[in-house]
Amino acid sequence: MIFRLFPIKSLREKKGLTQEQLAEAADLSVSHFFVALTADEEKENYFRRFQEIMKGCSEAEQKFLIDSLQTLKKNLTVLLESNA
């Protein structure tokens, strides 16, 4: 399983746009846009870390980790909804 993310920064650079130009095109302030870029880059880092963990696992270990994550996510959602 391979996750591929296309961070906004690299796509912006491929198009030859500055942050200001992209922010203007998206009708956002540059400071607002910078926060979004940081969040996207952080998310990409999580996926990279996940990929590295999965690379070192057997197929059985990968299945166990995925099943465990799904269960954790489901329980977290239930917990957060009950606290809302």
Buried (B, 14 or more C-beta within 10 A) or exposed (E): EEEEBEEBBEEBEEEEBEBEEBBBEEEBEEEEBEEEBEEBEEEBEEEEEBEEEBEEEEEEEBEEBEEEEEEEEEEEEEEEEEEE
